Amino acid sequence: MKLKSHTRHALAWAAALVLLLAVFALYTRPDFLVTLADQLWACF
């Protein structure tokens, strides 16, 4: 069964919102930021 265009559009927006909230939740954890910075510096 095909989803209607507006239903697909709403699901895409909902998925994007969930992804953004997950990224925001990671950035509120200082230990994650330190680990990310250490990994970034390890590349150089």
Number of C-alpha atoms within 10 A of each C-alpha: 3 6 8 8 9 9 11 12 12 11 12 12 12 12 12 12 12 12 12 12 12 11 11 11 10 13 13 10 10 10 11 12 13 11 11 13 11 11 11 10 9 8 6 5
